[in-house]
């Protein structure tokens, strides 16, 4: 089976791939649910109750 790719077919395919990647990038949702408190230096609450392992020092 032989495929005949000409310039027009290539540009159609490249346009379709570009449009799909653009839509995929625009559809991503951010996992950043913070309100900027951590960036301002305020400590974030520990909602899980987990403690760090022995020897790990968090600043």
mmCIF file of the N, C-alpha and C atoms, coordinates in Angstrom:
data_MODEL
# 
_entry.id   MODEL 
# 
loop_
_atom_site.group_PDB 
_atom_site.id 
_atom_site.type_symbol 
_atom_site.label_atom_id 
_atom_site.label_alt_id 
_atom_site.label_comp_id 
_atom_site.label_asym_id 
_atom_site.label_entity_id 
_atom_site.label_seq_id 
_atom_site.pdbx_PDB_ins_code 
_atom_site.Cartn_x 
_atom_site.Cartn_y 
_atom_site.Cartn_z 
_atom_site.occupancy 
_atom_site.B_iso_or_equiv 
_atom_site.pdbx_formal_charge 
_atom_site.auth_seq_id 
_atom_site.auth_comp_id 
_atom_site.auth_asym_id 
_atom_site.auth_atom_id 
_atom_site.pdbx_PDB_model_num 
ATOM 1   N N  . UNK A 1 1  ? 0.850  -1.168 0.000  1.00 0.00 ? 1  UNK A N  1 
ATOM 2   C CA . UNK A 1 1  ? 0.000  0.000  0.000  1.00 0.00 ? 1  UNK A CA 1 
ATOM 3   C C  . UNK A 1 1  ? 0.900  1.237  0.000  1.00 0.00 ? 1  UNK A C  1 
ATOM 4   N N  . UNK A 1 2  ? 0.611  2.143  -0.866 1.00 0.00 ? 2  UNK A N  1 
ATOM 5   C CA . UNK A 1 2  ? 1.437  3.331  -1.016 1.00 0.00 ? 2  UNK A CA 1 
ATOM 6   C C  . UNK A 1 2  ? 0.625  4.585  -0.721 1.00 0.00 ? 2  UNK A C  1 
ATOM 7   N N  . UNK A 1 3  ? 1.227  5.484  0.056  1.00 0.00 ? 3  UNK A N  1 
ATOM 8   C CA . UNK A 1 3  ? 0.579  6.759  0.369  1.00 0.00 ? 3  UNK A CA 1 
ATOM 9   C C  . UNK A 1 3  ? 1.279  7.857  -0.407 1.00 0.00 ? 3  UNK A C  1 
ATOM 10  N N  . UNK A 1 4  ? 0.489  8.719  -1.019 1.00 0.00 ? 4  UNK A N  1 
ATOM 11  C CA . UNK A 1 4  ? 1.040  9.815  -1.795 1.00 0.00 ? 4  UNK A CA 1 
ATOM 12  C C  . UNK A 1 4  ? 0.880  11.091 -0.973 1.00 0.00 ? 4  UNK A C  1 
ATOM 13  N N  . UNK A 1 5  ? 1.973  11.558 -0.380 1.00 0.00 ? 5  UNK A N  1 
ATOM 14  C CA . UNK A 1 5  ? 1.944  12.775 0.413  1.00 0.00 ? 5  UNK A CA 1 
ATOM 15  C C  . UNK A 1 5  ? 2.428  13.937 -0.430 1.00 0.00 ? 5  UNK A C  1 
ATOM 16  N N  . UNK A 1 6  ? 1.564  14.875 -0.639 1.00 0.00 ? 6  UNK A N  1 
ATOM 17  C CA . UNK A 1 6  ? 1.990  16.087 -1.292 1.00 0.00 ? 6  UNK A CA 1 
ATOM 18  C C  . UNK A 1 6  ? 2.011  17.213 -0.263 1.00 0.00 ? 6  UNK A C  1 
ATOM 19  N N  . UNK A 1 7  ? 2.357  18.384 -0.699 1.00 0.00 ? 7  UNK A N  1 
ATOM 20  C CA . UNK A 1 7  ? 2.498  19.519 0.222  1.00 0.00 ? 7  UNK A CA 1 
ATOM 21  C C  . UNK A 1 7  ? 1.176  19.856 0.910  1.00 0.00 ? 7  UNK A C  1 
ATOM 22  N N  . UNK A 1 8  ? 0.086  19.804 0.185  1.00 0.00 ? 8  UNK A N  1 
ATOM 23  C CA . UNK A 1 8  ? -1.220 20.135 0.742  1.00 0.00 ? 8  UNK A CA 1 
ATOM 24  C C  . UNK A 1 8  ? -1.628 19.129 1.828  1.00 0.00 ? 8  UNK A C  1 
ATOM 25  N N  . UNK A 1 9  ? -1.397 17.846 1.592  1.00 0.00 ? 9  UNK A N  1 
ATOM 26  C CA . UNK A 1 9  ? -1.722 16.819 2.582  1.00 0.00 ? 9  UNK A CA 1 
ATOM 27  C C  . UNK A 1 9  ? -0.879 17.002 3.843  1.00 0.00 ? 9  UNK A C  1 
ATOM 28  N N  . UNK A 1 10 ? 0.400  17.297 3.659  1.00 0.00 ? 10 UNK A N  1 
ATOM 29  C CA . UNK A 1 10 ? 1.278  17.517 4.805  1.00 0.00 ? 10 UNK A CA 1 
ATOM 30  C C  . UNK A 1 10 ? 0.819  18.716 5.626  1.00 0.00 ? 10 UNK A C  1 
ATOM 31  N N  . UNK A 1 11 ? 0.463  19.814 4.964  1.00 0.00 ? 11 UNK A N  1 
ATOM 32  C CA . UNK A 1 11 ? 0.035  21.004 5.690  1.00 0.00 ? 11 UNK A CA 1 
ATOM 33  C C  . UNK A 1 11 ? -1.300 20.780 6.407  1.00 0.00 ? 11 UNK A C  1 
ATOM 34  N N  . UNK A 1 12 ? -2.193 20.015 5.828  1.00 0.00 ? 12 UNK A N  1 
ATOM 35  C CA . UNK A 1 12 ? -3.453 19.683 6.504  1.00 0.00 ? 12 UNK A CA 1 
ATOM 36  C C  . UNK A 1 12 ? -3.178 18.882 7.777  1.00 0.00 ? 12 UNK A C  1 
ATOM 37  N N  . UNK A 1 13 ? -2.289 17.900 7.671  1.00 0.00 ? 13 UNK A N  1 
ATOM 38  C CA . UNK A 1 13 ? -1.950 17.084 8.838  1.00 0.00 ? 13 UNK A CA 1 
ATOM 39  C C  . UNK A 1 13 ? -1.245 17.891 9.912  1.00 0.00 ? 13 UNK A C  1 
ATOM 40  N N  . UNK A 1 14 ? -0.331 18.767 9.491  1.00 0.00 ? 14 UNK A N  1 
ATOM 41  C CA . UNK A 1 14 ? 0.388  19.601 10.458 1.00 0.00 ? 14 UNK A CA 1 
ATOM 42  C C  . UNK A 1 14 ? -0.570 20.561 11.148 1.00 0.00 ? 14 UNK A C  1 
ATOM 43  N N  . UNK A 1 15 ? -1.532 21.087 10.416 1.00 0.00 ? 15 UNK A N  1 
ATOM 44  C CA . UNK A 1 15 ? -2.531 21.970 11.013 1.00 0.00 ? 15 UNK A CA 1 
ATOM 45  C C  . UNK A 1 15 ? -3.416 21.239 12.007 1.00 0.00 ? 15 UNK A C  1 
ATOM 46  N N  . UNK A 1 16 ? -3.777 20.017 11.690 1.00 0.00 ? 16 UNK A N  1 
ATOM 47  C CA . UNK A 1 16 ? -4.616 19.225 12.594 1.00 0.00 ? 16 UNK A CA 1 
ATOM 48  C C  . UNK A 1 16 ? -3.865 18.896 13.879 1.00 0.00 ? 16 UNK A C  1 
ATOM 49  N N  . UNK A 1 17 ? -2.599 18.529 13.752 1.00 0.00 ? 17 UNK A N  1 
ATOM 50  C CA . UNK A 1 17 ? -1.788 18.232 14.937 1.00 0.00 ? 17 UNK A CA 1 
ATOM 51  C C  . UNK A 1 17 ? -1.590 19.488 15.781 1.00 0.00 ? 17 UNK A C  1 
ATOM 52  N N  . UNK A 1 18 ? -1.339 20.609 15.139 1.00 0.00 ? 18 UNK A N  1 
ATOM 53  C CA . UNK A 1 18 ? -1.162 21.867 15.866 1.00 0.00 ? 18 UNK A CA 1 
ATOM 54  C C  . UNK A 1 18 ? -2.423 22.286 16.593 1.00 0.00 ? 18 UNK A C  1 
ATOM 55  N N  . UNK A 1 19 ? -3.577 22.137 15.935 1.00 0.00 ? 19 UNK A N  1 
ATOM 56  C CA . UNK A 1 19 ? -4.848 22.496 16.574 1.00 0.00 ? 19 UNK A CA 1 
ATOM 57  C C  . UNK A 1 19 ? -5.149 21.582 17.752 1.00 0.00 ? 19 UNK A C  1 
ATOM 58  N N  . UNK A 1 20 ? -4.862 20.300 17.606 1.00 0.00 ? 20 UNK A N  1 
ATOM 59  C CA . UNK A 1 20 ? -5.109 19.357 18.696 1.00 0.00 ? 20 UNK A CA 1 
ATOM 60  C C  . UNK A 1 20 ? -4.212 19.656 19.894 1.00 0.00 ? 20 UNK A C  1 
ATOM 61  N N  . UNK A 1 21 ? -2.955 19.990 19.639 1.00 0.00 ? 21 UNK A N  1 
ATOM 62  C CA . UNK A 1 21 ? -2.052 20.288 20.756 1.00 0.00 ? 21 UNK A CA 1 
ATOM 63  C C  . UNK A 1 21 ? -2.438 21.601 21.429 1.00 0.00 ? 21 UNK A C  1 
ATOM 64  N N  . UNK A 1 22 ? -2.916 22.559 20.657 1.00 0.00 ? 22 UNK A N  1 
ATOM 65  C CA . UNK A 1 22 ? -3.361 23.825 21.240 1.00 0.00 ? 22 UNK A CA 1 
ATOM 66  C C  . UNK A 1 22 ? -4.583 23.603 22.130 1.00 0.00 ? 22 UNK A C  1 
ATOM 67  N N  . UNK A 1 23 ? -5.530 22.807 21.663 1.00 0.00 ? 23 UNK A N  1 
ATOM 68  C CA . UNK A 1 23 ? -6.720 22.524 22.461 1.00 0.00 ? 23 UNK A CA 1 
ATOM 69  C C  . UNK A 1 23 ? -6.373 21.733 23.721 1.00 0.00 ? 23 UNK A C  1 
ATOM 70  N N  . UNK A 1 24 ? -5.417 20.818 23.607 1.00 0.00 ? 24 UNK A N  1 
ATOM 71  C CA . UNK A 1 24 ? -5.015 20.034 24.774 1.00 0.00 ? 24 UNK A CA 1 
ATOM 72  C C  . UNK A 1 24 ? -4.335 20.926 25.806 1.00 0.00 ? 24 UNK A C  1 
ATOM 73  N N  . UNK A 1 25 ? -3.528 21.873 25.361 1.00 0.00 ? 25 UNK A N  1 
ATOM 74  C CA . UNK A 1 25 ? -2.836 22.764 26.291 1.00 0.00 ? 25 UNK A CA 1 
ATOM 75  C C  . UNK A 1 25 ? -3.814 23.721 26.962 1.00 0.00 ? 25 UNK A C  1 
ATOM 76  N N  . UNK A 1 26 ? -4.816 24.152 26.258 1.00 0.00 ? 26 UNK A N  1 
ATOM 77  C CA . UNK A 1 26 ? -5.793 25.079 26.827 1.00 0.00 ? 26 UNK A CA 1 
ATOM 78  C C  . UNK A 1 26 ? -6.754 24.376 27.777 1.00 0.00 ? 26 UNK A C  1 
ATOM 79  N N  . UNK A 1 27 ? -6.890 23.068 27.638 1.00 0.00 ? 27 UNK A N  1 
ATOM 80  C CA . UNK A 1 27 ? -7.832 22.329 28.463 1.00 0.00 ? 27 UNK A CA 1 
ATOM 81  C C  . UNK A 1 27 ? -7.265 21.872 29.785 1.00 0.00 ? 27 UNK A C  1 
ATOM 82  N N  . UNK A 1 28 ? -5.965 22.036 30.027 1.00 0.00 ? 28 UNK A N  1 
ATOM 83  C CA . UNK A 1 28 ? -5.377 21.574 31.285 1.00 0.00 ? 28 UNK A CA 1 
ATOM 84  C C  . UNK A 1 28 ? -5.840 22.437 32.439 1.00 0.00 ? 28 UNK A C  1 
ATOM 85  N N  . UNK A 1 29 ? -6.073 21.794 33.580 1.00 0.00 ? 29 UNK A N  1 
ATOM 86  C CA . UNK A 1 29 ? -6.468 22.526 34.769 1.00 0.00 ? 29 UNK A CA 1 
ATOM 87  C C  . UNK A 1 29 ? -5.299 22.540 35.742 1.00 0.00 ? 29 UNK A C  1 
ATOM 88  N N  . UNK A 1 30 ? -5.163 23.635 36.431 1.00 0.00 ? 30 UNK A N  1 
ATOM 89  C CA . UNK A 1 30 ? -4.087 23.797 37.388 1.00 0.00 ? 30 UNK A CA 1 
ATOM 90  C C  . UNK A 1 30 ? -4.457 23.126 38.703 1.00 0.00 ? 30 UNK A C  1 
ATOM 91  N N  . UNK A 1 31 ? -3.479 22.486 39.340 1.00 0.00 ? 31 UNK A N  1 
ATOM 92  C CA . UNK A 1 31 ? -3.694 21.886 40.656 1.00 0.00 ? 31 UNK A CA 1 
ATOM 93  C C  . UNK A 1 31 ? -3.384 22.879 41.764 1.00 0.00 ? 31 UNK A C  1 
ATOM 94  N N  . UNK A 1 32 ? -3.050 24.105 41.407 1.00 0.00 ? 32 UNK A N  1 
ATOM 95  C CA . UNK A 1 32 ? -2.711 25.121 42.386 1.00 0.00 ? 32 UNK A CA 1 
ATOM 96  C C  . UNK A 1 32 ? -3.996 25.696 42.974 1.00 0.00 ? 32 UNK A C  1 
ATOM 97  N N  . UNK A 1 33 ? -4.370 25.205 44.161 1.00 0.00 ? 33 UNK A N  1 
ATOM 98  C CA . UNK A 1 33 ? -5.599 25.672 44.795 1.00 0.00 ? 33 UNK A CA 1 
ATOM 99  C C  . UNK A 1 33 ? -5.311 26.658 45.907 1.00 0.00 ? 33 UNK A C  1 
ATOM 100 N N  . UNK A 1 34 ? -4.037 26.982 46.121 1.00 0.00 ? 34 UNK A N  1 
ATOM 101 C CA . UNK A 1 34 ? -3.673 27.921 47.181 1.00 0.00 ? 34 UNK A CA 1 
ATOM 102 C C  . UNK A 1 34 ? -4.039 29.338 46.813 1.00 0.00 ? 34 UNK A C  1 
ATOM 103 N N  . UNK A 1 35 ? -4.102 30.185 47.828 1.00 0.00 ? 35 UNK A N  1 
ATOM 104 C CA . UNK A 1 35 ? -4.453 31.579 47.579 1.00 0.00 ? 35 UNK A CA 1 
ATOM 105 C C  . UNK A 1 35 ? -3.231 32.487 47.635 1.00 0.00 ? 35 UNK A C  1 
ATOM 106 N N  . UNK A 1 36 ? -2.051 31.906 47.512 1.00 0.00 ? 36 UNK A N  1 
ATOM 107 C CA . UNK A 1 36 ? -0.836 32.708 47.514 1.00 0.00 ? 36 UNK A CA 1 
ATOM 108 C C  . UNK A 1 36 ? -0.243 32.892 48.901 1.00 0.00 ? 36 UNK A C  1 
ATOM 109 N N  . UNK A 1 37 ? -0.815 32.278 49.923 1.00 0.00 ? 37 UNK A N  1 
ATOM 110 C CA . UNK A 1 37 ? -0.304 32.448 51.280 1.00 0.00 ? 37 UNK A CA 1 
ATOM 111 C C  . UNK A 1 37 ? 1.088  31.835 51.416 1.00 0.00 ? 37 UNK A C  1 
ATOM 112 N N  . UNK A 1 38 ? 1.324  30.708 50.764 1.00 0.00 ? 38 UNK A N  1 
ATOM 113 C CA . UNK A 1 38 ? 2.627  30.075 50.864 1.00 0.00 ? 38 UNK A CA 1 
ATOM 114 C C  . UNK A 1 38 ? 3.690  30.922 50.170 1.00 0.00 ? 38 UNK A C  1 
ATOM 115 N N  . UNK A 1 39 ? 3.319  31.608 49.109 1.00 0.00 ? 39 UNK A N  1 
ATOM 116 C CA . UNK A 1 39 ? 4.281  32.442 48.397 1.00 0.00 ? 39 UNK A CA 1 
ATOM 117 C C  . UNK A 1 39 ? 4.610  33.696 49.199 1.00 0.00 ? 39 UNK A C  1 
ATOM 118 N N  . UNK A 1 40 ? 3.696  34.115 50.067 1.00 0.00 ? 40 UNK A N  1 
ATOM 119 C CA . UNK A 1 40 ? 3.952  35.340 50.820 1.00 0.00 ? 40 UNK A CA 1 
ATOM 120 C C  . UNK A 1 40 ? 4.729  35.079 52.102 1.00 0.00 ? 40 UNK A C  1 
ATOM 121 N N  . UNK A 1 41 ? 5.006  33.829 52.407 1.00 0.00 ? 41 UNK A N  1 
ATOM 122 C CA . UNK A 1 41 ? 5.791  33.510 53.582 1.00 0.00 ? 41 UNK A CA 1 
ATOM 123 C C  . UNK A 1 41 ? 4.971  32.952 54.726 1.00 0.00 ? 41 UNK A C  1 
ATOM 124 N N  . UNK A 1 42 ? 3.657  32.943 54.615 1.00 0.00 ? 42 UNK A N  1 
ATOM 125 C CA . UNK A 1 42 ? 2.827  32.368 55.666 1.00 0.00 ? 42 UNK A CA 1 
ATOM 126 C C  . UNK A 1 42 ? 2.903  30.845 55.594 1.00 0.00 ? 42 UNK A C  1 
ATOM 127 N N  . UNK A 1 43 ? 2.851  30.199 56.725 1.00 0.00 ? 43 UNK A N  1 
ATOM 128 C CA . UNK A 1 43 ? 2.937  28.748 56.768 1.00 0.00 ? 43 UNK A CA 1 
ATOM 129 C C  . UNK A 1 43 ? 1.621  28.131 56.307 1.00 0.00 ? 43 UNK A C  1 
ATOM 130 N N  . UNK A 1 44 ? 1.747  27.088 55.499 1.00 0.00 ? 44 UNK A N  1 
ATOM 131 C CA . UNK A 1 44 ? 0.561  26.371 55.035 1.00 0.00 ? 44 UNK A CA 1 
ATOM 132 C C  . UNK A 1 44 ? 0.134  25.378 56.115 1.00 0.00 ? 44 UNK A C  1 
ATOM 133 N N  . UNK A 1 45 ? -1.153 25.192 56.323 1.00 0.00 ? 45 UNK A N  1 
ATOM 134 C CA . UNK A 1 45 ? -1.608 24.241 57.339 1.00 0.00 ? 45 UNK A CA 1 
ATOM 135 C C  . UNK A 1 45 ? -1.340 22.806 56.910 1.00 0.00 ? 45 UNK A C  1 
ATOM 136 N N  . UNK A 1 46 ? -1.094 21.945 57.874 1.00 0.00 ? 46 UNK A N  1 
ATOM 137 C CA . UNK A 1 46 ? -0.880 20.541 57.608 1.00 0.00 ? 46 UNK A CA 1 
ATOM 138 C C  . UNK A 1 46 ? -2.218 19.841 57.739 1.00 0.00 ? 46 UNK A C  1 
ATOM 139 N N  . UNK A 1 47 ? -2.901 19.657 56.625 1.00 0.00 ? 47 UNK A N  1 
ATOM 140 C CA . UNK A 1 47 ? -4.236 19.087 56.659 1.00 0.00 ? 47 UNK A CA 1 
ATOM 141 C C  . UNK A 1 47 ? -4.219 17.568 56.725 1.00 0.00 ? 47 UNK A C  1 
ATOM 142 N N  . UNK A 1 48 ? -3.069 16.922 56.458 1.00 0.00 ? 48 UNK A N  1 
ATOM 143 C CA . UNK A 1 48 ? -3.015 15.468 56.463 1.00 0.00 ? 48 UNK A CA 1 
ATOM 144 C C  . UNK A 1 48 ? -2.662 14.906 57.833 1.00 0.00 ? 48 UNK A C  1 
ATOM 145 N N  . UNK A 1 49 ? -2.058 15.715 58.689 1.00 0.00 ? 49 UNK A N  1 
ATOM 146 C CA . UNK A 1 49 ? -1.648 15.231 60.003 1.00 0.00 ? 49 UNK A CA 1 
ATOM 147 C C  . UNK A 1 49 ? -0.355 14.437 59.958 1.00 0.00 ? 49 UNK A C  1 
ATOM 148 N N  . UNK A 1 50 ? 0.262  14.317 58.797 1.00 0.00 ? 50 UNK A N  1 
ATOM 149 C CA . UNK A 1 50 ? 1.494  13.547 58.656 1.00 0.00 ? 50 UNK A CA 1 
ATOM 150 C C  . UNK A 1 50 ? 2.670  14.355 59.211 1.00 0.00 ? 50 UNK A C  1 
ATOM 151 N N  . UNK A 1 51 ? 3.621  13.647 59.767 1.00 0.00 ? 51 UNK A N  1 
ATOM 152 C CA . UNK A 1 51 ? 4.835  14.289 60.247 1.00 0.00 ? 51 UNK A CA 1 
ATOM 153 C C  . UNK A 1 51 ? 5.992  13.852 59.349 1.00 0.00 ? 51 UNK A C  1 
ATOM 154 N N  . UNK A 1 52 ? 6.992  14.707 59.156 1.00 0.00 ? 52 UNK A N  1 
ATOM 155 C CA . UNK A 1 52 ? 8.117  14.332 58.308 1.00 0.00 ? 52 UNK A CA 1 
ATOM 156 C C  . UNK A 1 52 ? 8.958  13.229 58.961 1.00 0.00 ? 52 UNK A C  1 
ATOM 157 N N  . UNK A 1 53 ? 9.673  12.436 58.172 1.00 0.00 ? 53 UNK A N  1 
ATOM 158 C CA . UNK A 1 53 ? 10.529 11.391 58.735 1.00 0.00 ? 53 UNK A CA 1 
ATOM 159 C C  . UNK A 1 53 ? 11.609 11.987 59.632 1.00 0.00 ? 53 UNK A C  1 
ATOM 160 N N  . UNK A 1 54 ? 12.145 11.155 60.501 1.00 0.00 ? 54 UNK A N  1 
ATOM 161 C CA . UNK A 1 54 ? 13.204 11.559 61.419 1.00 0.00 ? 54 UNK A CA 1 
ATOM 162 C C  . UNK A 1 54 ? 14.404 12.045 60.623 1.00 0.00 ? 54 UNK A C  1 
ATOM 163 N N  . UNK A 1 55 ? 14.948 13.175 60.966 1.00 0.00 ? 55 UNK A N  1 
ATOM 164 C CA . UNK A 1 55 ? 16.116 13.724 60.314 1.00 0.00 ? 55 UNK A CA 1 
ATOM 165 C C  . UNK A 1 55 ? 15.797 14.679 59.183 1.00 0.00 ? 55 UNK A C  1 
ATOM 166 N N  . UNK A 1 56 ? 14.516 14.826 58.828 1.00 0.00 ? 56 UNK A N  1 
ATOM 167 C CA . UNK A 1 56 ? 14.126 15.759 57.774 1.00 0.00 ? 56 UNK A CA 1 
ATOM 168 C C  . UNK A 1 56 ? 13.720 17.058 58.430 1.00 0.00 ? 56 UNK A C  1 
ATOM 169 N N  . UNK A 1 57 ? 14.356 18.149 58.046 1.00 0.00 ? 57 UNK A N  1 
ATOM 170 C CA . UNK A 1 57 ? 14.064 19.438 58.645 1.00 0.00 ? 57 UNK A CA 1 
ATOM 171 C C  . UNK A 1 57 ? 13.399 20.323 57.606 1.00 0.00 ? 57 UNK A C  1 
ATOM 172 N N  . UNK A 1 58 ? 12.215 20.765 57.901 1.00 0.00 ? 58 UNK A N  1 
ATOM 173 C CA . UNK A 1 58 ? 11.497 21.649 57.014 1.00 0.00 ? 58 UNK A CA 1 
ATOM 174 C C  . UNK A 1 58 ? 11.695 23.075 57.489 1.00 0.00 ? 58 UNK A C  1 
ATOM 175 N N  . UNK A 1 59 ? 11.994 23.959 56.579 1.00 0.00 ? 59 UNK A N  1 
ATOM 176 C CA . UNK A 1 59 ? 12.228 25.353 56.953 1.00 0.00 ? 59 UNK A CA 1 
ATOM 177 C C  . UNK A 1 59 ? 10.950 26.109 57.100 1.00 0.00 ? 59 UNK A C  1 
# 
